[in-house]
Structures are given as structure tokens and as C-alpha cells.
């Protein structure tokens, strides 16, 4: 896990990178985006006029400029700059390589690259919105705040992780359908080109999940199929809140109406401070202890960073007794868990290679996409038995992803029946030539 790869400085010498100050009218990064984006849009305008390609590029440049102008300045950490998250970097890399693979495959079939690039903008935006929206719906309680502005701010923190693949697929599918219908494109042939790119994007994106610590698996007893995540990571927090870990040498439990110390880790600072099982935990810092889960959440906050490096407890053993000690990193890691993110990355890479190999041998449009539609829900359904990050709250005790997987598998059966019964053909360069011409001439 490496949530933050590095920091982008807030200033380069006297020049602001992200936002303007009193002396300079614009930040360097915004100036670079506007300059490079302007050249990119101008080239499209000179080649095809004010068409779909030019408008799509202009929209993408405007979106990037808004992110630099409004979002990045809010992410600045004083004294460090803007953190570059491993999750976000891998998502960007996934998009770039997926689009590149689709352009390469499409060019071999006679599809103009501008069609693929414009489609990628639609799918990228809609997929990101859909993936985030489904995650927020599933974990709504974690994002709800007292005001709608505070809630919206939490929802928009995509750089910190929190995307559901199925939500992204739903958003991407809707965008794909609208795009193909609007421009009268052969949807099945285009879907075949997009299928390997989707698998490649998933493979790379899951590496981002590993760097972020999300989408983790259950406890593993196989040494070579296990990884331990650091203090405060999603696997560690889950295990800690469920009482599976010692926190600063303590485990707590509910006894009647009291929260008591159930176990003290041998050799820990807690044991050296004299704490014993059975003592009531009255206060952690300045917070009264009300439940075991709340006590664990309070203990988790003491991670050794400035301001959180002195643990002070108030316990009751006949009478009240204050206890405390200084916390020195490194702190204990999680129990060994299955690296489910890497399993999914390998799975996506295998799917990509399989679809890439199958593509030249398709007999009609839509078959390559059909292979992905049939295989992906099966693999995702099985992967949910390894992952434990989703609540089991739907049909038959399945997770939300397993429920959607079952529905997708039924859709795959219907899709293959359609391919079998409906007339179809395999598109080639001669079929795409008039489509390319119409695309480049559209207003």
C-alpha cells in the first residue's frame, strides 16, 4: 500500500502552481492546461471545423481547467503541497492505456481514432460518475454530513478512493449507447473494440485499489498469498473496529453497561503501564467511553503523529486511575489478508489477453463483447467470496456486487441468444469508411 506517491509543490520559486495570488494572474498548472489544451482544440478545429471532435476536446479542456482552478487548491496540505495519490495515478494510467489499446485495435479495423477518443471522453466521465454514485449509495452513512454542502464535499473526494466497478460499467454502458445512437455508429462492432480496453482498464485500476488499500480480502493463512496493511488503512480499520486487533495493546468488550478491557497484549506499553483485563475504560483522552466500537475508533485516532502521540486513559479498578504513555511509530499492521486487488488485476489482464486474441477470429460483430459480458460477472461473483469489504445484505445473503453479477449473467444469456437468432455480419474497413467520412464532415 502506498496511498500518497509524492507531493506537487504549491510554488515553484515565486510562481504559484495551482492558483493565482496577488502578484500573478494565473497558476502555472492552469496556464499549462489552457495553453496545451488550446493547441489541441485548435488542431481539431483546423482539421474538421466545429464538429463533435472539436467540441469534445473543448469540453475536456474546460473540465481539466476547472479541476485545476477549483479542486486542486482545496487539496493543498500546508508545507507539503498537493498529494498525488497512487489510486488516482493508476486510474489515469488505466484510462490512457485502455484508450490507446482501443485506438490501436480500431485503426486496424479502419475506425478513425477520433471516434474512439470522443467515445472515451463520454465513457470516462459517465463511468467515473456511475462508479462513484453506486459507491456513495452503498456506503451512504459514511458520506452523510450535517449540511448538503459538507456532504457534497465528501462525495467529491474521489482521489481518496471509493468506486464500484459495476457502477462504472452501468454509467459507461449508458454513455456508450447514447453516443452510438446519436452518431449512428455500428454499436456491436464498436463494443468489440471497447471490450479488451475495458478489461485492461480494470486490471490497471485494481493496482490503484491495492495502493489505496480498498477492495481488500479476508484473513489469509497462506503465507505467499497474504499481505499486511499499515495502521489506519481500510483493512486495518475494519479489523480494529470489529475487535480482531490489539489497539495500543488493548482489546475491549461490553460487560453489562460497562466497557472493560478484555485483553492486554503481553509486553505492550499498556501492560507496562499496569493495565489489566476486567478494568473499566472510562475515558480516552477527553472523550467518555460509551461502547466498545466507539472506544476502538478513539484508540485508532492515536497514530503517533503530532497531536496524536500521547495516549491518556481514565480507567476504573475500584477507584478512578489515570494512565498514559507516548506513542512511537511504526504501529502494528493489520492481520494478513488476501490481496484481492491483485487477484482482480491478474484476472483483468487475463481477460484482456484473451479478448485481444479472440478479436481476429470473431465471426460477427458483438461476439468479443459477449465473451466479456459472460466471463466478467462469473469472476466477480466468485471474487466476492474472497473480498470482505462489502456488506452481505441482498438476495440470499449476497453482496450488492454478487447480486448485480447474477443479473449481468442473465443479461449475457439473453445477449448471446440475440446474437444467435438475429442476422449479423463482421464489419471491416469498407463498412467504416462511410462512417468515418460522415464523422469528419459533421457540423
C-alpha positions as CSV (number, residue, x, y, z in Angstrom):
1,X,0.0,0.0,0.0
2,X,1.2,3.5,-0.9
3,X,-1.7,5.9,-0.8
4,X,0.5,9.0,-1.5
5,X,3.2,8.7,-4.1
6,X,4.6,12.2,-3.8
7,X,3.6,15.9,-3.4
8,X,3.3,18.6,-6.0
9,X,4.7,21.8,-4.6
10,X,2.5,24.8,-4.1
11,X,5.1,27.1,-5.5
12,X,8.0,26.9,-8.0
13,X,10.2,29.7,-6.8
14,X,7.9,32.7,-6.6
15,X,5.3,31.3,-9.0
16,X,2.1,29.7,-7.8
17,X,1.5,26.2,-9.3
18,X,-2.3,25.8,-8.7
19,X,-3.9,29.1,-8.0
20,X,-3.3,32.8,-8.6
21,X,-2.0,35.1,-5.9
22,X,-1.7,38.8,-5.6
23,X,1.2,39.1,-7.9
24,X,0.4,36.6,-10.6
25,X,-2.8,36.3,-12.5
26,X,-2.9,32.6,-13.0
27,X,-1.2,29.4,-11.6
28,X,1.4,27.7,-13.7
29,X,-0.5,24.4,-14.0
30,X,-3.7,26.2,-15.2
31,X,-1.6,28.2,-17.7
32,X,-0.1,24.9,-19.0
33,X,-3.5,23.3,-19.3
34,X,-5.0,26.2,-21.1
35,X,-2.0,26.5,-23.5
36,X,-1.7,22.8,-24.3
37,X,-5.5,22.4,-24.4
38,X,-5.9,25.4,-26.7
39,X,-3.4,24.0,-29.2
40,X,-5.1,20.6,-29.0
41,X,-8.6,22.1,-29.7
42,X,-7.2,24.4,-32.4
43,X,-5.7,21.4,-34.3
44,X,-9.1,19.7,-34.3
45,X,-10.9,22.8,-35.4
46,X,-8.5,23.3,-38.3
47,X,-8.9,19.7,-39.4
48,X,-12.7,19.2,-39.0
49,X,-14.2,22.5,-38.1
50,X,-16.6,23.0,-35.2
51,X,-17.6,19.3,-35.1
52,X,-18.0,16.7,-32.5
53,X,-14.3,16.2,-32.1
54,X,-13.6,19.8,-31.5
55,X,-16.5,20.3,-29.1
56,X,-15.4,17.1,-27.2
57,X,-11.9,18.3,-26.8
58,X,-13.0,21.8,-25.7
59,X,-15.2,20.2,-23.1
60,X,-12.4,18.0,-21.8
61,X,-10.0,21.0,-21.6
62,X,-12.7,23.0,-19.8
63,X,-13.2,20.2,-17.3
64,X,-9.4,19.9,-16.7
65,X,-9.1,23.7,-16.2
66,X,-12.0,23.6,-13.6
67,X,-10.3,20.8,-11.7
68,X,-7.0,22.8,-11.6
69,X,-8.8,26.0,-10.7
70,X,-11.3,24.9,-8.1
71,X,-10.4,21.4,-6.8
72,X,-6.6,21.2,-6.6
73,X,-6.2,24.3,-4.4
74,X,-8.5,22.7,-1.9
75,X,-6.3,19.7,-1.6
76,X,-3.1,21.6,-0.7
77,X,-1.6,20.4,2.5
78,X,0.3,23.3,4.2
79,X,4.0,22.9,3.9
80,X,3.8,20.0,1.5
81,X,1.6,20.8,-1.5
82,X,-1.0,18.7,-3.3
83,X,-0.7,14.9,-2.6
84,X,-0.5,12.7,-5.7
85,X,-2.4,9.6,-4.8
86,X,-1.5,6.2,-6.1
87,X,-5.2,5.4,-6.7
88,X,-5.7,8.5,-8.9
89,X,-2.5,7.9,-10.8
90,X,-3.4,4.3,-11.6
91,X,-6.9,5.4,-12.7
92,X,-5.4,7.9,-15.1
93,X,-2.9,5.3,-16.4
94,X,-5.8,2.8,-16.8
95,X,-7.7,5.3,-18.9
96,X,-4.7,6.3,-21.1
97,X,-3.7,2.7,-21.8
98,X,-7.2,1.5,-22.3
99,X,-7.9,4.2,-24.9
100,X,-4.5,3.6,-26.6
101,X,-5.4,-0.1,-26.9
102,X,-8.8,0.7,-28.4
103,X,-7.4,3.2,-30.8
104,X,-4.8,0.6,-32.0
105,X,-7.3,-2.1,-32.4
106,X,-9.8,0.2,-34.1
107,X,-7.2,1.6,-36.5
108,X,-6.6,-2.0,-37.7
109,X,-10.3,-2.3,-38.5
110,X,-10.5,1.1,-40.2
111,X,-12.1,3.1,-37.4
112,X,-11.0,6.7,-37.3
113,X,-9.1,7.4,-34.0
114,X,-11.2,10.5,-33.3
115,X,-14.3,8.3,-32.9
116,X,-12.5,6.3,-30.2
117,X,-11.2,9.4,-28.5
118,X,-14.6,11.1,-28.4
119,X,-16.2,7.9,-27.1
120,X,-13.5,7.6,-24.4
121,X,-14.4,11.1,-23.1
122,X,-18.1,10.1,-22.8
123,X,-17.3,6.8,-21.2
124,X,-14.6,8.1,-18.9
125,X,-16.8,10.8,-17.4
126,X,-20.0,8.7,-17.2
127,X,-18.1,5.7,-15.9
128,X,-16.5,7.8,-13.1
129,X,-19.8,9.3,-12.1
130,X,-21.5,5.9,-12.1
131,X,-18.8,4.2,-10.1
132,X,-18.7,7.0,-7.5
133,X,-22.5,7.2,-7.3
134,X,-23.0,3.5,-6.7
135,X,-20.3,3.5,-4.0
136,X,-21.8,6.5,-2.2
137,X,-25.3,4.9,-2.3
138,X,-23.9,1.6,-0.9
139,X,-22.0,3.5,1.9
140,X,-24.2,6.5,2.3
141,X,-23.9,6.6,6.1
142,X,-20.1,7.3,5.7
143,X,-20.7,10.3,3.5
144,X,-23.8,11.9,5.1
145,X,-22.9,15.2,6.9
146,X,-25.0,17.8,8.7
147,X,-25.3,20.1,5.6
148,X,-25.7,19.3,2.0
149,X,-22.5,21.3,1.1
150,X,-20.4,19.2,3.5
151,X,-22.0,16.0,2.2
152,X,-21.2,17.1,-1.4
153,X,-17.6,17.9,-0.5
154,X,-17.2,14.3,0.9
155,X,-18.8,12.8,-2.1
156,X,-16.4,14.6,-4.4
157,X,-13.3,13.3,-2.7
158,X,-12.8,10.7,-5.5
159,X,-9.0,10.9,-5.1
160,X,-9.2,9.2,-1.8
161,X,-10.8,6.1,-3.4
162,X,-14.3,4.7,-3.3
163,X,-15.5,3.5,-6.7
164,X,-17.6,0.5,-7.6
165,X,-16.8,-1.3,-10.9
166,X,-20.4,-2.2,-11.6
167,X,-21.4,1.5,-11.2
168,X,-18.7,2.5,-13.7
169,X,-19.9,-0.2,-16.1
170,X,-23.5,1.0,-15.9
171,X,-22.5,4.6,-16.4
172,X,-20.2,3.7,-19.3
173,X,-22.9,1.5,-20.9
174,X,-25.4,4.3,-20.8
175,X,-22.9,6.8,-22.3
176,X,-21.9,4.2,-25.0
177,X,-25.5,3.6,-26.0
178,X,-26.3,7.3,-26.2
179,X,-23.1,8.0,-28.1
180,X,-23.6,5.3,-30.7
181,X,-27.3,6.2,-31.2
182,X,-26.6,9.9,-31.5
183,X,-23.9,9.4,-34.2
184,X,-25.5,6.4,-35.9
185,X,-22.5,4.1,-35.3
186,X,-22.4,0.3,-35.6
187,X,-22.7,-0.3,-31.8
188,X,-21.8,-4.0,-31.8
189,X,-18.7,-3.5,-33.8
190,X,-17.7,-0.6,-31.6
191,X,-18.4,-2.7,-28.5
192,X,-16.0,-5.4,-29.7
193,X,-13.2,-2.8,-29.9
194,X,-14.0,-1.4,-26.5
195,X,-14.2,-4.8,-24.7
196,X,-10.4,-5.5,-24.4
197,X,-9.8,-1.9,-23.4
198,X,-12.4,-2.3,-20.5
199,X,-10.6,-5.4,-19.3
200,X,-7.2,-3.7,-19.4
201,X,-8.5,-0.6,-17.6
202,X,-9.9,-2.9,-14.8
203,X,-6.5,-4.6,-14.5
204,X,-4.6,-1.4,-14.0
205,X,-7.3,0.2,-11.9
206,X,-7.1,-2.6,-9.4
207,X,-3.5,-1.9,-8.8
208,X,-4.6,1.5,-7.7
209,X,-7.0,-0.2,-5.3
210,X,-4.0,-2.1,-3.8
211,X,-2.1,1.1,-3.4
212,X,-5.1,2.7,-1.7
213,X,-5.9,-0.3,0.5
214,X,-9.5,-0.6,-0.5
215,X,-11.3,-3.7,-2.1
216,X,-9.4,-6.0,0.3
217,X,-9.8,-9.7,1.0
218,X,-10.4,-11.7,4.1
219,X,-7.8,-13.0,6.5
220,X,-5.4,-15.3,4.8
221,X,-3.5,-18.2,6.4
222,X,-1.4,-18.8,3.2
223,X,1.9,-17.0,3.7
224,X,2.6,-16.5,0.0
225,X,-1.0,-15.2,-0.6
226,X,-1.2,-12.7,2.2
227,X,-0.3,-9.0,2.8
228,X,-0.5,-6.9,5.9
229,X,-1.7,-3.3,5.5
230,X,-0.5,-0.4,7.7
231,X,-2.2,1.2,10.7
232,X,-5.2,3.3,9.6
233,X,-5.7,1.5,6.2
234,X,-9.2,0.2,5.3
235,X,-8.3,-3.5,6.2
236,X,-6.7,-2.4,9.5
237,X,-9.6,-0.1,10.4
238,X,-12.2,-2.8,9.7
239,X,-10.3,-5.4,11.8
240,X,-9.8,-2.9,14.6
241,X,-13.4,-1.8,14.8
242,X,-14.6,-5.5,14.8
243,X,-12.3,-6.2,17.8
244,X,-9.9,-8.5,15.9
245,X,-6.8,-6.5,16.7
246,X,-5.0,-5.2,19.7
247,X,-5.0,-1.4,19.7
248,X,-2.1,0.0,21.6
249,X,-2.0,-3.3,23.4
250,X,-5.7,-3.4,24.3
251,X,-8.9,-5.2,23.4
252,X,-12.2,-4.0,24.8
253,X,-15.6,-5.6,25.3
254,X,-19.0,-4.8,26.7
255,X,-19.8,-6.3,30.1
256,X,-23.3,-5.2,31.3
257,X,-23.4,-1.4,31.0
258,X,-19.6,-1.0,31.2
259,X,-16.9,-1.1,28.6
260,X,-14.0,-3.1,30.0
261,X,-10.5,-4.1,29.0
262,X,-10.9,-7.7,27.8
263,X,-7.3,-8.5,26.9
264,X,-3.9,-6.8,27.4
265,X,-1.2,-7.7,24.9
266,X,1.9,-9.2,26.6
267,X,4.9,-6.8,26.5
268,X,2.9,-3.9,25.3
269,X,3.0,-0.3,26.7
270,X,-0.4,-1.0,28.1
271,X,0.9,-3.9,30.1
272,X,3.9,-1.9,31.3
273,X,1.5,0.9,32.4
274,X,-0.2,-1.6,34.7
275,X,-3.5,-2.1,32.9
276,X,-5.2,-5.4,33.5
277,X,-8.2,-7.3,32.0
278,X,-11.5,-6.5,33.7
279,X,-10.8,-2.9,34.4
280,X,-13.4,-0.4,33.2
281,X,-12.4,2.0,30.4
282,X,-14.0,5.3,31.4
283,X,-12.4,7.9,29.2
284,X,-9.9,8.1,26.2
285,X,-8.3,11.5,26.0
286,X,-11.2,13.9,26.8
287,X,-13.9,11.6,25.3
288,X,-16.2,9.5,27.6
289,X,-16.3,5.8,26.5
290,X,-19.8,4.7,25.6
291,X,-19.4,1.5,23.6
292,X,-16.6,-0.9,22.5
293,X,-16.8,0.2,18.9
294,X,-16.6,3.9,19.9
295,X,-13.6,3.1,22.1
296,X,-11.8,1.3,19.3
297,X,-12.5,4.2,17.0
298,X,-11.0,6.6,19.5
299,X,-7.9,4.4,20.0
300,X,-7.4,4.3,16.3
301,X,-7.0,8.1,16.1
302,X,-3.8,7.9,18.1
303,X,-1.3,7.1,15.3
304,X,1.9,8.7,16.6
305,X,1.6,11.9,14.5
306,X,2.0,15.3,16.3
307,X,-1.0,15.9,18.5
308,X,-1.9,12.2,18.5
309,X,1.3,10.8,20.1
310,X,0.2,10.8,23.7
311,X,-2.5,8.4,24.8
312,X,-4.2,9.3,28.0
313,X,-6.8,6.9,29.6
314,X,-9.0,7.0,32.6
315,X,-9.8,3.6,34.0
316,X,-11.7,2.3,37.0
317,X,-10.5,-0.5,39.2
318,X,-12.2,0.1,42.5
319,X,-11.4,3.8,42.1
320,X,-10.5,6.0,39.1
321,X,-7.0,5.9,37.9
322,X,-5.3,7.9,35.0
323,X,-2.9,6.0,32.8
324,X,-0.9,7.2,29.8
325,X,2.1,6.8,27.6
326,X,3.8,8.2,24.5
327,X,3.1,6.5,21.1
328,X,6.1,5.9,18.8
329,X,5.7,4.6,15.2
330,X,5.8,2.3,13.5
331,X,2.5,1.0,14.7
332,X,1.2,-2.6,14.3
333,X,-0.2,-3.6,10.9
334,X,-3.4,-5.5,10.0
335,X,-3.7,-9.2,10.2
336,X,-2.6,-10.9,6.9
337,X,-5.3,-10.7,4.3
338,X,-5.8,-11.9,0.7
339,X,-4.5,-9.3,-1.8
340,X,-7.9,-9.5,-3.6
341,X,-7.0,-6.3,-5.6
342,X,-4.0,-8.1,-7.2
343,X,-6.2,-11.2,-7.9
344,X,-8.6,-8.9,-9.7
345,X,-5.7,-7.2,-11.6
346,X,-4.4,-10.5,-12.8
347,X,-8.0,-11.5,-13.7
348,X,-8.4,-8.4,-15.8
349,X,-5.1,-8.9,-17.5
350,X,-6.0,-12.5,-18.5
351,X,-9.4,-11.2,-19.8
352,X,-7.6,-8.5,-21.9
353,X,-5.2,-11.0,-23.4
354,X,-8.0,-13.5,-24.1
355,X,-10.2,-10.8,-25.8
356,X,-7.3,-9.4,-27.8
357,X,-6.5,-13.0,-29.1
358,X,-10.2,-13.7,-29.8
359,X,-10.9,-10.5,-31.7
360,X,-9.4,-11.5,-35.1
361,X,-11.4,-14.7,-35.1
362,X,-14.9,-13.2,-34.4
363,X,-17.5,-14.3,-37.0
364,X,-19.9,-11.4,-36.4
365,X,-20.0,-8.1,-34.6
366,X,-20.7,-8.3,-30.9
367,X,-19.1,-11.7,-30.1
368,X,-16.0,-10.3,-28.4
369,X,-18.0,-8.1,-26.1
370,X,-20.3,-11.1,-25.5
371,X,-17.3,-13.1,-24.2
372,X,-16.5,-10.3,-21.7
373,X,-20.2,-10.0,-20.7
374,X,-20.3,-13.7,-19.9
375,X,-17.0,-14.1,-18.1
376,X,-16.8,-10.9,-16.0
377,X,-19.9,-11.4,-13.8
378,X,-18.8,-15.0,-13.1
379,X,-15.3,-14.0,-12.0
380,X,-16.7,-11.0,-10.0
381,X,-19.3,-13.2,-8.2
382,X,-16.5,-15.7,-7.2
383,X,-14.2,-12.8,-6.1
384,X,-16.8,-11.6,-3.6
385,X,-16.2,-14.8,-1.6
386,X,-12.6,-13.6,-1.2
387,X,-13.4,-9.9,-0.5
388,X,-15.0,-8.9,2.7
389,X,-15.3,-5.1,2.2
390,X,-18.9,-5.2,1.1
391,X,-21.9,-5.9,3.5
392,X,-23.8,-9.1,2.9
393,X,-27.3,-7.5,2.7
394,X,-29.0,-8.5,-0.5
395,X,-30.6,-11.7,-2.0
396,X,-29.5,-15.0,-0.5
397,X,-27.0,-13.1,1.7
398,X,-25.1,-11.9,-1.4
399,X,-23.3,-8.6,-1.6
400,X,-24.5,-5.9,-4.0
401,X,-21.8,-6.9,-6.5
402,X,-22.9,-10.5,-6.4
403,X,-26.5,-9.5,-7.0
404,X,-25.5,-7.4,-10.0
405,X,-23.3,-10.2,-11.2
406,X,-26.2,-12.6,-11.3
407,X,-28.3,-10.1,-13.2
408,X,-25.5,-9.5,-15.6
409,X,-25.1,-13.2,-16.2
410,X,-28.8,-13.4,-17.1
411,X,-28.3,-10.5,-19.4
412,X,-25.3,-12.3,-21.0
413,X,-27.5,-15.3,-21.8
414,X,-30.1,-13.0,-23.4
415,X,-27.4,-11.2,-25.3
416,X,-26.0,-14.5,-26.8
417,X,-29.5,-15.6,-27.7
418,X,-29.9,-12.4,-29.6
419,X,-26.6,-12.9,-31.4
420,X,-27.6,-16.5,-32.3
421,X,-31.1,-15.6,-33.6
422,X,-30.6,-12.2,-35.2
423,X,-28.9,-11.7,-38.5
424,X,-25.4,-10.1,-38.4
425,X,-22.1,-9.7,-40.0
426,X,-18.4,-9.0,-39.3
427,X,-17.7,-5.3,-40.1
428,X,-14.5,-4.4,-41.9
429,X,-12.7,-1.3,-43.1
430,X,-15.1,-0.9,-46.1
431,X,-18.0,-0.7,-43.6
432,X,-16.3,2.0,-41.5
433,X,-15.2,4.2,-44.5
434,X,-18.6,6.0,-44.9
435,X,-19.0,6.2,-41.1
436,X,-15.5,7.9,-40.8
437,X,-16.4,10.3,-43.7
438,X,-19.7,11.3,-42.1
439,X,-18.0,11.8,-38.7
440,X,-15.3,14.2,-40.1
441,X,-17.9,16.2,-42.0
442,X,-20.5,16.6,-39.3
443,X,-21.1,20.2,-38.1
